[in-house]
Amino acid sequence: METTIILDTLCFGEGPRWHDGAIYFSDMHAEKVLRVAADGSVTDVVHVPNLPSGLGWLPNGDMLVVSMTDRKLMRFDGTTLHEHADLSAMAGWDCNDMVVDAQGRAYVGNFGYDLHGGSEATTANLVCVEPDGAARIVANELNFPNGAIITQDGKTLVVGESFAGHLTAFDIDANGDLSNRRIWADLPGESVPDGICLDVEGGIWVCSPYTREVMRVAEGGEITHKFATEQLAIACALGGDDGKTLYVLTSEVTDPDECRATPTARLLTTTAPFAGAGSP
């Protein structure tokens, strides 16, 4: 699969989402959310001083943004950034990616431990934030929960456990709780699932940073498509007019200081065989 570079001066891109005819994503270490229109024009959407990551939207159109280091979920109404939920009592360390369902219910992951500071690795939980901001833990003992999707019928959540090398599925109960935990797919070799997205045929595109590749995985683990990236493959999203444009964020490094000192991270595109589905 051939890729096209759209941007190559980012600090560190995360959380790409196709929304309202454009691709949105967090340039994490530049502390801002960006919007890239179909004509390639780039707009700064909002400044998030405690590092933005996962993105989503409430039914009223307000944007939800994970604020990593203060472990909060923020809400941007188009003018002002508001605190939506304080997750600091529930998140073991920095918050990271997130998926938001059609009702505005957000599922937010976290590192679990000080990854960049060299702390001993420990498991983390997944926090559910209701549209009114009420939050609770709905899953625990996850091995670095990262990118997540919700299926088109709203009944299944799949999250990448980065340091376990697999995708983990849950049933979503009527009240938003999670049950019936199971492995959706083991990934091959040294693959590390980071950002993910779902297509209409039920395949999940997975970015694997340290193997520098993006793969499409079927439930059970079959790899149906795969391509290499020059940089670490961080996160992906399907969008475009027909839903088949696969947007991929890549970076040469992950260290925050290096990312800021040498902003060479990229936004790539390629054409996927199937359109996007579900959330995000």
Secondary structure, 3 states (H helix, E strand, C coil): CCCEEEEEEECCEEEEEEECCEEEEEEHHHCEEEEEECCCCEEEEEECCCCEEEEEECCCCCEEEEECCCCEEEEECCCCEEEEEECCCCCCCCEEEEEECCCCCEEEEECCCCCCCCCCCCCEEEEEECCCCCEEEEEEEECCEEEEEECCCCCEEEEEEHHHCEEEEEEECCCCCEEEEEEEEECCCCCCCCCEEEECCCCEEEEECCCCEEEEECCCCCEEEEEECCCEEEEEEEECCCCCEEEEEEECCCCHHHHHHCCCEEEEEEECCCCECCEC
